[in-house]
Amino acid sequence: MKLLSEKVGKMKNIALIIPSLKIGGCERSVSNITTALESKYNISLVLFDGERTVYPYGGHLINMNLPARKSILGKIYNSFHRILKMKSIINKNNIEIAYMFLSKSNILNYCKLGKTKKIVSCRGFGDLLAGERYYSKMLNSSEAIIFNSKQMLYYFSKKYPAFKDKLYYAYNLFDLKFIEKKSHEQVEQEFTNFIQSHRTIISVGRFCKEKGFNDLIKSFEILKQKVPNAGLVLIGDGELYRELEDLAKSSKYPSDIMLLGYKDNPYKYIAKCDIYALSSTNEGFPNVVIEAMACGLPVICTNCLSGPNEILYDKFILEREVKEDFIEADYGILTPCFEKNNDYDINNLNINHHIYASALCKMLLDEDIRNLYRKMSIIRSEHFSFDKGMQKYIDIFESIAKG
């Protein structure tokens, strides 16, 4: 079997390193990046735990077979052996650029990996705020950091101007043909019955505090007073499943709220609903908004840090304020951002819940607006396709290789 370095041609050897390809937005992004770029580079996809990969991938998969361990000794063992295996992989495959994803992989940026040029990744604004000092330290021994939004890059460049020549951004890539194909698959009869009897809002994501699903349910409670046949569908799983389930049950309209749990193919559900709602308090670049747009849904997003501001407008404005009402943006509706909270009292409502409910009401009842944003969603999603997005990554890799 030939090593990647023995392939014919002069394509650069690039490794993307991530703990696994199990469920997650970052994991899905890595899947898409490897698929989009495998014709341009010799791609090695290095996983700490290569069992049960959920997403397809491009290139050559290398499984370190060092899954996460809970004990302190186990973590020390993993850290040591991951470094040793990474050095071996780099030597055997002549890796020129190593691009790390998520904190467990990013730690490798502290290590010396021969002549290989290292790239740090930062995928979420919450992660950036919590770990900006660590990112700055990693950049002392790495060639670059790639953010997945302009807003994250600008924030970091203001705090750490000395690293300005090492800072890049590149949006996530999307396989629009795959999404379109999967969106046509059949759904369960129970779901069909639900959407036929409701004007349906859908939201997808991990059930965690940052996604603001509790605030979405509260906004829906207000919406029902104006749109009696409105329905809400949540797809996902996570540590707050029980809390959200209890919140839905405490609503005056529990039969109009459907929690479906995790789904391998969310697109077939998204495509059959009326509007997509993002209620996050922070993001990096919310994949599911583009995926919903690709399915032809009009979208409503909180103006969270970061992503929606860049997705819903052609022209990016760094400090776009959305405070007292919702805004009809170029490609969807933008609302004030909720504050991150642990409040699961259905009766505890604030002004932002009322504003979000008004935005939902506008989109559901105004057919002209809804049809306009359906068309604009399809147009906008094309901006993030493989063909249009991968050139940004190519430019970054070539710049780092030359530097």
VEXGU-980035 format. One line per 5 residues: number of its first residue (from 0); for each residue x, y, z of C-alpha. Coordinates in pm, 1 decimal, always signed. Example, Ala and Ser with C-alpha at 12.3 -4.5 7.8 and 13.67 -1.06 7.14 Angstrom:
2
0	+1230.0:-450.0:+780.0 | +1367.0:-106.0:+714.0 $
// end
This chain:
403
0	+0.0:+0.0:+0.0 | +142.4:+337.0:-102.2 | +181.6:+616.9:+147.3 | +15.3:+948.1:+64.5 | +356.2:+1105.1:+6.5 $
5	+416.0:+855.0:-276.6 | +114.1:+962.8:-483.3 | +180.2:+1094.0:-830.4 | +181.3:+1472.5:-863.1 | +273.0:+1766.9:-647.3 $
10	-38.1:+1799.2:-434.4 | +41.1:+1908.5:-81.5 | -5.1:+1662.7:+203.5 | -247.7:+1806.6:+457.9 | -375.4:+1644.6:+776.9 $
15	-698.6:+1742.9:+950.1 | -701.9:+1625.6:+1311.9 | -1018.9:+1592.7:+1521.0 | -1111.8:+1362.7:+1812.0 | -1387.1:+1182.0:+1617.1 $
20	-1645.9:+1208.2:+1341.4 | -1937.1:+1142.8:+1572.1 | -2229.7:+1382.5:+1614.1 | -2150.6:+1755.7:+1612.7 | -2137.6:+2072.8:+1405.4 $
25	-1757.9:+2085.9:+1394.9 | -1742.7:+1718.8:+1298.8 | -1985.3:+1782.8:+1013.5 | -1773.3:+2078.4:+899.2 | -1457.4:+1865.4:+891.8 $
30	-1648.0:+1604.7:+692.4 | -1739.7:+1869.2:+434.5 | -1391.5:+2025.4:+421.1 | -1223.8:+1690.1:+352.0 | -1483.4:+1603.3:+88.1 $
35	-1449.5:+1939.8:-86.6 | -1069.0:+1946.4:-86.8 | -971.9:+1584.6:-155.7 | -931.0:+1659.4:-527.6 | -691.0:+1945.9:-450.5 $
40	-474.3:+1794.2:-176.7 | -359.4:+1462.9:-35.3 | -587.9:+1464.5:+267.8 | -520.1:+1262.1:+582.4 | -812.4:+1266.1:+824.7 $
45	-665.9:+1179.4:+1165.5 | -908.4:+1071.0:+1439.2 | -828.1:+994.2:+1801.2 | -1130.7:+763.1:+1798.2 | -1225.1:+633.3:+1454.1 $
50	-1504.2:+401.4:+1565.8 | -1863.4:+478.6:+1464.7 | -1797.2:+766.6:+1226.6 | -2133.3:+930.7:+1154.9 | -2034.2:+1156.5:+866.0 $
55	-1879.3:+1076.4:+526.9 | -1530.5:+1206.7:+458.8 | -1277.7:+1262.3:+185.3 | -916.4:+1150.4:+177.7 | -743.2:+882.0:+381.6 $
60	-867.9:+805.8:+734.1 | -611.2:+732.3:+1005.0 | -749.1:+600.5:+1334.1 | -518.9:+654.5:+1633.7 | -748.6:+426.0:+1834.4 $
65	-702.9:+640.5:+2145.5 | -1059.5:+722.7:+2256.2 | -1133.3:+953.2:+2549.0 | -1062.2:+824.3:+2900.3 | -1217.1:+955.9:+3220.7 $
70	-940.8:+899.4:+3475.8 | -651.8:+1141.8:+3522.6 | -399.8:+867.8:+3444.8 | -598.2:+775.9:+3135.0 | -594.3:+1134.8:+3013.7 $
75	-218.9:+1159.5:+3071.5 | -168.5:+832.1:+2885.0 | -378.4:+957.4:+2593.1 | -201.8:+1292.8:+2569.8 | +142.1:+1130.7:+2561.1 $
80	+53.3:+862.2:+2306.7 | -144.8:+1097.7:+2082.2 | +163.9:+1316.3:+2048.6 | +381.5:+1014.0:+1968.4 | +134.5:+881.6:+1711.9 $
85	+90.3:+1225.0:+1555.2 | +465.6:+1256.3:+1503.7 | +473.0:+909.6:+1348.5 | +182.5:+992.3:+1114.7 | +350.0:+1314.9:+1007.0 $
90	+677.2:+1137.5:+927.9 | +519.1:+845.5:+741.2 | +288.9:+1062.5:+530.0 | +517.3:+1363.2:+487.1 | +249.1:+1596.8:+626.3 $
95	+322.0:+1957.7:+533.2 | +26.4:+2124.8:+707.6 | -159.2:+1998.8:+1016.2 | -498.9:+2159.1:+1081.6 | -637.5:+2088.6:+1432.4 $
100	-1005.1:+2097.4:+1537.4 | -1154.8:+2122.8:+1888.0 | -964.7:+2170.4:+2212.2 | -831.3:+1814.6:+2250.3 | -669.8:+1834.0:+1906.4 $
105	-565.0:+2197.1:+1936.6 | -338.5:+2097.9:+2226.7 | -107.7:+1942.6:+1966.1 | -26.2:+2296.6:+1855.4 | +186.1:+2331.1:+2169.3 $
110	+407.2:+2045.4:+2047.5 | +692.4:+2058.6:+1802.5 | +600.3:+1852.4:+1497.4 | +914.4:+1884.4:+1290.7 | +881.2:+2108.5:+985.1 $
115	+504.9:+2061.7:+966.0 | +316.3:+2389.7:+972.4 | +37.9:+2393.3:+1229.3 | -301.9:+2560.8:+1210.9 | -521.6:+2626.3:+1514.5 $
120	-899.3:+2628.5:+1468.8 | -1153.0:+2829.2:+1666.8 | -1513.0:+2735.5:+1593.2 | -1732.2:+2911.2:+1849.6 | -1756.9:+3258.6:+2000.0 $
125	-1822.6:+3118.8:+2346.4 | -1511.9:+2903.7:+2314.9 | -1313.0:+3207.9:+2201.3 | -1424.7:+3419.5:+2496.7 | -1342.1:+3142.7:+2742.9 $
130	-1006.8:+3047.6:+2590.4 | -862.3:+3350.6:+2413.7 | -544.2:+3344.0:+2624.3 | -484.4:+2979.7:+2533.3 | -533.0:+3056.5:+2165.4 $
135	-279.6:+3338.1:+2188.3 | -28.1:+3102.1:+2351.6 | -82.4:+2838.0:+2083.7 | -13.0:+3095.6:+1814.4 | +337.6:+3142.1:+1952.2 $
140	+422.6:+2797.2:+1814.2 | +176.5:+2778.8:+1521.8 | +160.4:+2939.8:+1180.3 | -204.9:+3042.3:+1182.9 | -549.0:+3031.8:+1337.4 $
145	-863.2:+2997.8:+1125.6 | -1191.3:+3133.8:+1261.9 | -1520.5:+3047.6:+1096.7 | -1662.0:+3400.2:+1110.0 | -1532.0:+3750.6:+1042.5 $
150	-1665.7:+3869.4:+1376.3 | -1446.7:+3623.4:+1566.7 | -1140.8:+3728.7:+1368.1 | -1203.7:+4099.1:+1433.9 | -1256.7:+4038.3:+1805.1 $
155	-930.3:+3845.5:+1840.3 | -730.2:+4088.5:+1625.0 | -831.5:+4378.2:+1850.4 | -723.1:+4191.8:+2162.6 | -402.0:+4047.9:+2013.0 $
160	-284.1:+4275.9:+1729.1 | +66.0:+4124.2:+1737.1 | -75.4:+3812.8:+1567.4 | -258.9:+3994.9:+1287.5 | -54.1:+3824.3:+1013.9 $
165	-150.2:+3481.1:+1147.9 | -526.7:+3537.7:+1153.5 | -765.1:+3402.5:+888.5 | -1133.2:+3328.7:+854.3 | -1311.4:+3076.9:+634.2 $
170	-1679.4:+2993.6:+644.0 | -1801.4:+2638.0:+679.6 | -1862.9:+2449.8:+354.7 | -2189.1:+2279.2:+260.3 | -2270.6:+1993.9:+24.9 $
175	-2590.0:+2146.1:-112.4 | -2660.0:+1857.0:-350.2 | -2643.8:+1611.0:-61.1 | -2877.8:+1826.0:+150.4 | -3123.6:+1859.7:-137.4 $
180	-3123.3:+1484.7:-197.4 | -3174.6:+1397.1:+170.3 | -3451.2:+1656.9:+208.2 | -3679.5:+1453.1:-19.9 | -3678.5:+1140.3:+195.0 $
185	-4002.8:+1035.6:+358.2 | -4093.6:+1117.1:+719.1 | -4307.0:+932.1:+971.8 | -4684.9:+958.8:+942.1 | -4705.7:+1118.4:+1287.7 $
190	-4485.1:+1404.9:+1169.4 | -4684.0:+1439.9:+846.8 | -5005.8:+1466.2:+1046.8 | -4847.1:+1733.1:+1268.2 | -4731.9:+1960.1:+984.9 $
195	-5061.3:+1921.0:+799.6 | -5248.4:+2058.5:+1100.2 | -4998.5:+2332.8:+1192.3 | -4803.6:+2628.1:+1058.9 | -4477.6:+2470.2:+1165.2 $
200	-4162.3:+2626.6:+1309.3 | -3859.4:+2399.1:+1335.6 | -3525.4:+2426.0:+1514.4 | -3236.9:+2178.1:+1531.4 | -2936.2:+2151.3:+1760.1 $
205	-2781.2:+2012.3:+2074.3 | -3003.3:+2062.7:+2376.9 | -2766.7:+2285.1:+2572.2 | -2788.0:+2629.1:+2730.4 | -2620.1:+2810.5:+2439.4 $
210	-2894.2:+2712.1:+2192.3 | -3166.5:+2900.7:+2382.3 | -3440.0:+2643.4:+2318.0 | -3608.2:+2738.5:+2646.5 | -3645.7:+3094.1:+2514.7 $
215	-3782.2:+2962.8:+2185.0 | -4051.4:+2764.0:+2367.9 | -4141.5:+3073.5:+2572.6 | -4165.3:+3284.8:+2256.4 | -4385.3:+3016.6:+2103.3 $
220	-4616.5:+3043.9:+2405.4 | -4674.4:+3410.5:+2317.7 | -4706.1:+3338.8:+1944.7 | -4993.5:+3094.3:+2000.2 | -5217.1:+3379.4:+2114.3 $
225	-5192.5:+3532.2:+1764.6 | -5144.0:+3218.4:+1553.5 | -5360.1:+2943.7:+1708.0 | -5252.9:+2680.3:+1453.6 | -4878.4:+2736.8:+1503.8 $
230	-4668.0:+2430.3:+1585.2 | -4311.0:+2393.0:+1710.3 | -4072.5:+2105.8:+1631.4 | -3737.1:+2063.2:+1807.2 | -3483.1:+1808.4:+1681.6 $
235	-3181.5:+1720.4:+1892.7 | -3052.5:+1567.1:+2210.7 | -2830.8:+1671.8:+2497.1 | -2797.2:+1741.2:+2865.6 | -3107.7:+1962.6:+2882.2 $
240	-3351.3:+1724.7:+2713.6 | -3546.6:+1657.2:+3034.0 | -3569.0:+2027.8:+3123.5 | -3696.9:+2120.1:+2777.0 | -3942.1:+1832.5:+2777.6 $
245	-4079.6:+1947.5:+3114.3 | -4098.4:+2308.0:+2990.5 | -4299.1:+2196.5:+2686.2 | -4534.3:+1997.4:+2909.5 | -4589.4:+2304.8:+3129.4 $
250	-4702.4:+2506.1:+2826.2 | -5069.3:+2578.2:+2764.9 | -5013.4:+2409.7:+2427.7 | -4815.7:+2087.7:+2492.8 | -4978.4:+1902.3:+2202.4 $
255	-4847.7:+2170.0:+1963.5 | -4482.5:+2117.4:+2062.6 | -4300.2:+1812.7:+1927.2 | -3957.1:+1700.1:+2054.5 | -3822.5:+1444.2:+1809.8 $
260	-3482.7:+1369.4:+1962.7 | -3171.9:+1317.8:+1749.7 | -3222.6:+1239.5:+1379.4 | -2958.1:+1115.7:+1135.0 | -3129.2:+1309.2:+857.2 $
265	-3279.9:+1634.7:+988.2 | -3314.8:+1777.4:+636.1 | -3624.0:+1572.7:+549.8 | -3801.1:+1727.0:+850.1 | -3671.8:+2080.4:+794.9 $
270	-3780.1:+2088.8:+430.3 | -4141.1:+2007.8:+518.1 | -4184.9:+2288.1:+773.3 | -4276.3:+2653.6:+720.2 | -3993.1:+2848.2:+886.6 $
275	-3663.5:+2783.0:+1062.5 | -3588.3:+2949.0:+1399.2 | -3243.5:+2997.4:+1555.8 | -3259.8:+3109.7:+1920.2 | -2891.9:+3074.8:+2018.5 $
280	-2714.7:+3299.2:+2268.1 | -2378.8:+3233.0:+2100.6 | -2249.4:+3041.5:+1800.6 | -1943.4:+3029.5:+1580.3 | -2108.3:+2981.9:+1246.4 $
285	-2447.4:+2806.1:+1276.4 | -2440.1:+2529.3:+1014.7 | -2807.4:+2451.9:+1048.8 | -2912.4:+2799.7:+933.2 | -2742.7:+2745.5:+595.9 $
290	-2881.1:+2391.3:+580.0 | -3233.6:+2521.7:+643.7 | -3182.9:+2786.2:+375.1 | -3067.3:+2515.4:+134.3 | -3395.9:+2335.2:+209.4 $
295	-3582.2:+2650.2:+104.1 | -3696.8:+2767.5:+446.4 | -3715.5:+3133.5:+546.8 | -3513.4:+3187.9:+864.4 | -3539.2:+3389.2:+1184.5 $
300	-3218.7:+3426.6:+1388.0 | -3110.8:+3594.2:+1707.3 | -2829.9:+3843.8:+1655.2 | -2592.9:+3627.0:+1857.8 | -2214.0:+3622.1:+1842.1 $
305	-2138.7:+3510.3:+1583.7 | -2271.2:+3407.9:+1242.5 | -2628.8:+3531.0:+1184.6 | -2516.7:+3889.0:+1121.5 | -2287.4:+3763.5:+843.5 $
310	-2530.9:+3511.3:+698.8 | -2836.9:+3736.7:+675.8 | -2662.2:+4039.6:+522.4 | -2457.7:+4090.1:+207.9 | -2255.8:+4362.1:+380.1 $
315	-2099.3:+4271.8:+712.8 | -2117.1:+4539.5:+983.4 | -1910.4:+4451.4:+1288.5 | -2132.8:+4598.8:+1559.1 | -2480.3:+4573.3:+1411.1 $
320	-2728.5:+4650.7:+1688.6 | -3066.5:+4479.6:+1712.9 | -3230.5:+4585.5:+2037.3 | -3585.3:+4718.1:+2041.9 | -3744.0:+4527.3:+1753.7 $
325	-3670.5:+4268.2:+1487.9 | -3509.2:+4366.2:+1157.4 | -3598.2:+4241.4:+810.8 | -3247.4:+4173.3:+680.8 | -3135.6:+4083.3:+327.7 $
330	-3186.0:+3708.7:+370.8 | -3404.3:+3663.5:+679.1 | -3524.4:+3822.6:+1001.2 | -3280.5:+3918.9:+1277.6 | -3397.8:+3961.0:+1638.7 $
335	-3235.8:+4077.5:+1963.7 | -3027.3:+3809.2:+2130.9 | -3152.6:+3630.6:+2440.3 | -2932.0:+3621.3:+2749.2 | -2791.3:+3280.3:+2840.1 $
340	-2998.7:+3148.6:+3129.3 | -3127.4:+2846.5:+3321.7 | -3486.5:+2969.4:+3343.8 | -3747.1:+2702.3:+3268.7 | -4051.9:+2883.3:+3406.5 $
345	-4299.8:+2912.7:+3117.6 | -4455.9:+3221.1:+3278.6 | -4130.0:+3413.1:+3317.1 | -4128.6:+3619.7:+2997.5 | -3934.7:+3929.7:+2891.6 $
350	-3938.6:+4183.2:+2608.2 | -3711.3:+3971.3:+2386.4 | -3959.1:+3683.5:+2399.7 | -4230.0:+3920.3:+2275.5 | -4005.6:+4054.5:+1997.4 $
355	-3911.1:+3703.7:+1885.5 | -4277.8:+3600.5:+1890.2 | -4362.4:+3904.3:+1675.1 | -4096.3:+3800.7:+1423.2 | -4239.0:+3448.2:+1409.4 $
360	-4587.9:+3591.4:+1366.4 | -4474.5:+3819.2:+1083.6 | -4310.1:+3534.3:+895.6 | -4600.0:+3292.1:+943.0 | -4883.9:+3528.8:+853.1 $
365	-4726.4:+3749.0:+584.8 | -4720.2:+3525.5:+278.3 | -4532.4:+3780.8:+66.0 | -4249.2:+3808.2:+319.6 | -4237.1:+3432.5:+365.3 $
370	-4220.3:+3365.0:-9.1 | -3957.8:+3636.6:-57.4 | -3732.5:+3489.5:+210.1 | -3781.9:+3138.6:+73.6 | -3631.4:+3256.5:-254.8 $
375	-3357.7:+3454.0:-80.1 | -3266.1:+3152.6:+134.9 | -3191.6:+2940.8:-171.7 | -2985.1:+3222.1:-323.8 | -2788.0:+3278.0:-3.4 $
380	-2713.5:+2910.1:+57.0 | -2532.8:+2894.0:-278.6 | -2273.7:+3135.8:-138.8 | -2156.3:+2860.2:+98.5 | -2142.1:+2573.5:-150.7 $
385	-1832.6:+2358.4:-201.1 | -1749.8:+2531.0:-529.1 | -1767.3:+2884.9:-391.8 | -1629.0:+2820.9:-45.1 | -1333.0:+2591.5:-95.6 $
390	-1121.1:+2854.4:-273.3 | -1092.0:+3040.1:+56.9 | -934.2:+2734.0:+219.8 | -704.8:+2681.5:-77.7 | -583.9:+3042.7:-56.9 $
395	-514.2:+3005.9:+316.4 | -326.7:+2677.1:+279.3 | -116.7:+2812.2:-8.2 | -34.0:+3128.5:+186.4 | +73.8:+2928.6:+492.4 $
400	+278.1:+2686.5:+281.0 | +469.0:+2973.8:+118.8 | +515.4:+3163.0:+444.5 $
// end
